[in-house]
């Protein structure tokens, strides 16, 4: 859950997993997966940052709990954001002739 601010200044908490899209028009409008629309004061970059921080916090909790059971390596493998550690399927999806970096 992330805390955001309605246009009238009142705070609200939103389940970030339910956000389908975010657009600036010029206010930030969030569309939830059920079609509900929310307009918030925060810009899109701030909404994304709050989601990233929230999810990182969740992953840290999972890693600590798995560490208590001696399975930290498995937790790290499950939540790794390292592209190099991922299967090469993403590289295979590139159009032919595009140089690899």
DRENDO-1510 file (C-alpha; in Angstrom, 1 decimal, always signed):
<recs>
REC; n; res; u; v; w
REC; 1; UNK; +0.0; +0.0; +0.0 .
REC; 2; UNK; +1.3; +3.5; -0.8 .
REC; 3; UNK; +0.1; +6.8; +0.6 .
REC; 4; UNK; -1.0; +9.4; -1.9 .
REC; 5; UNK; -2.8; +12.7; -1.7 .
REC; 6; UNK; -6.2; +13.6; -3.2 .
REC; 7; UNK; -6.5; +17.0; -5.0 .
REC; 8; UNK; -8.4; +18.3; -1.9 .
REC; 9; UNK; -5.3; +17.6; +0.3 .
REC; 10; UNK; -6.7; +14.5; +2.0 .
REC; 11; UNK; -4.3; +11.6; +2.2 .
REC; 12; UNK; -5.4; +8.1; +1.0 .
REC; 13; UNK; -3.8; +4.7; +0.9 .
REC; 14; UNK; -3.8; +2.8; -2.4 .
REC; 15; UNK; -3.0; -0.8; -3.1 .
REC; 16; UNK; -0.4; -0.3; -5.7 .
REC; 17; UNK; -1.0; -3.8; -7.2 .
REC; 18; UNK; -4.4; -2.5; -8.4 .
REC; 19; UNK; -3.0; +0.3; -10.5 .
REC; 20; UNK; -3.4; -0.4; -14.2 .
REC; 21; UNK; -2.3; +2.9; -15.6 .
REC; 22; UNK; -1.0; +6.3; -14.6 .
REC; 23; UNK; -1.2; +9.3; -16.8 .
REC; 24; UNK; -0.6; +13.1; -16.5 .
REC; 25; UNK; -3.5; +15.1; -18.0 .
REC; 26; UNK; -2.2; +17.5; -16.4 .
REC; 27; UNK; -3.0; +16.1; -13.0 .
REC; 28; UNK; -1.9; +12.5; -12.3 .
REC; 29; UNK; -4.8; +10.2; -13.0 .
REC; 30; UNK; -4.5; +6.6; -11.8 .
REC; 31; UNK; -6.8; +4.0; -13.4 .
REC; 32; UNK; -7.3; +0.9; -11.2 .
REC; 33; UNK; -7.9; -2.6; -12.7 .
REC; 34; UNK; -11.6; -2.3; -11.8 .
REC; 35; UNK; -11.9; +0.9; -13.9 .
REC; 36; UNK; -12.0; +3.3; -11.0 .
REC; 37; UNK; -10.1; +6.5; -11.6 .
REC; 38; UNK; -8.2; +8.4; -8.9 .
REC; 39; UNK; -6.7; +11.9; -9.3 .
REC; 40; UNK; -3.7; +12.6; -7.1 .
REC; 41; UNK; -1.4; +15.5; -6.4 .
REC; 42; UNK; +1.8; +13.5; -6.8 .
REC; 43; UNK; +3.3; +13.4; -10.2 .
REC; 44; UNK; +3.8; +10.1; -12.0 .
REC; 45; UNK; +7.5; +9.8; -11.1 .
REC; 46; UNK; +6.6; +10.2; -7.4 .
REC; 47; UNK; +3.9; +7.5; -7.6 .
REC; 48; UNK; +6.4; +5.1; -9.3 .
REC; 49; UNK; +9.0; +5.9; -6.7 .
REC; 50; UNK; +6.6; +5.1; -3.9 .
REC; 51; UNK; +5.7; +1.8; -5.5 .
REC; 52; UNK; +9.3; +0.9; -6.0 .
REC; 53; UNK; +10.1; +1.7; -2.3 .
REC; 54; UNK; +7.1; -0.2; -1.1 .
REC; 55; UNK; +8.0; -3.3; -3.1 .
REC; 56; UNK; +11.6; -3.2; -2.1 .
REC; 57; UNK; +10.5; -3.1; +1.5 .
REC; 58; UNK; +8.3; -6.2; +0.9 .
REC; 59; UNK; +11.2; -8.0; -0.7 .
REC; 60; UNK; +13.5; -7.2; +2.3 .
REC; 61; UNK; +10.9; -8.6; +4.7 .
REC; 62; UNK; +10.7; -11.8; +2.6 .
REC; 63; UNK; +14.5; -12.1; +2.5 .
REC; 64; UNK; +14.8; -11.7; +6.3 .
REC; 65; UNK; +12.1; -14.3; +6.9 .
REC; 66; UNK; +13.7; -16.8; +4.5 .
REC; 67; UNK; +17.1; -16.1; +6.1 .
REC; 68; UNK; +15.6; -17.2; +9.4 .
REC; 69; UNK; +14.9; -20.5; +7.8 .
REC; 70; UNK; +18.4; -20.7; +6.1 .
REC; 71; UNK; +17.1; -20.1; +2.6 .
REC; 72; UNK; +18.5; -16.7; +1.8 .
REC; 73; UNK; +20.1; -17.7; -1.4 .
REC; 74; UNK; +16.8; -18.9; -2.8 .
REC; 75; UNK; +15.1; -15.6; -1.8 .
REC; 76; UNK; +17.8; -13.7; -3.6 .
REC; 77; UNK; +17.4; -15.8; -6.7 .
REC; 78; UNK; +13.7; -15.3; -6.7 .
REC; 79; UNK; +13.8; -11.6; -6.4 .
REC; 80; UNK; +16.9; -10.8; -8.4 .
REC; 81; UNK; +16.7; -7.8; -10.6 .
REC; 82; UNK; +20.0; -8.6; -12.3 .
REC; 83; UNK; +19.2; -9.0; -16.0 .
REC; 84; UNK; +22.4; -10.9; -16.5 .
REC; 85; UNK; +21.2; -13.6; -14.1 .
REC; 86; UNK; +18.0; -14.0; -16.1 .
REC; 87; UNK; +17.6; -16.5; -19.0 .
REC; 88; UNK; +18.6; -15.3; -22.4 .
REC; 89; UNK; +14.9; -15.3; -23.6 .
REC; 90; UNK; +14.8; -11.5; -23.3 .
REC; 91; UNK; +17.9; -11.2; -25.6 .
REC; 92; UNK; +16.3; -13.6; -28.1 .
REC; 93; UNK; +13.2; -11.3; -28.3 .
REC; 94; UNK; +15.3; -8.6; -30.0 .
REC; 95; UNK; +14.7; -8.0; -33.7 .
REC; 96; UNK; +17.3; -9.6; -35.9 .
REC; 97; UNK; +20.2; -7.3; -36.7 .
REC; 98; UNK; +19.9; -5.2; -33.6 .
REC; 99; UNK; +23.4; -5.1; -31.8 .
REC; 100; UNK; +23.6; -6.5; -28.3 .
REC; 101; UNK; +24.9; -4.3; -25.6 .
</recs>
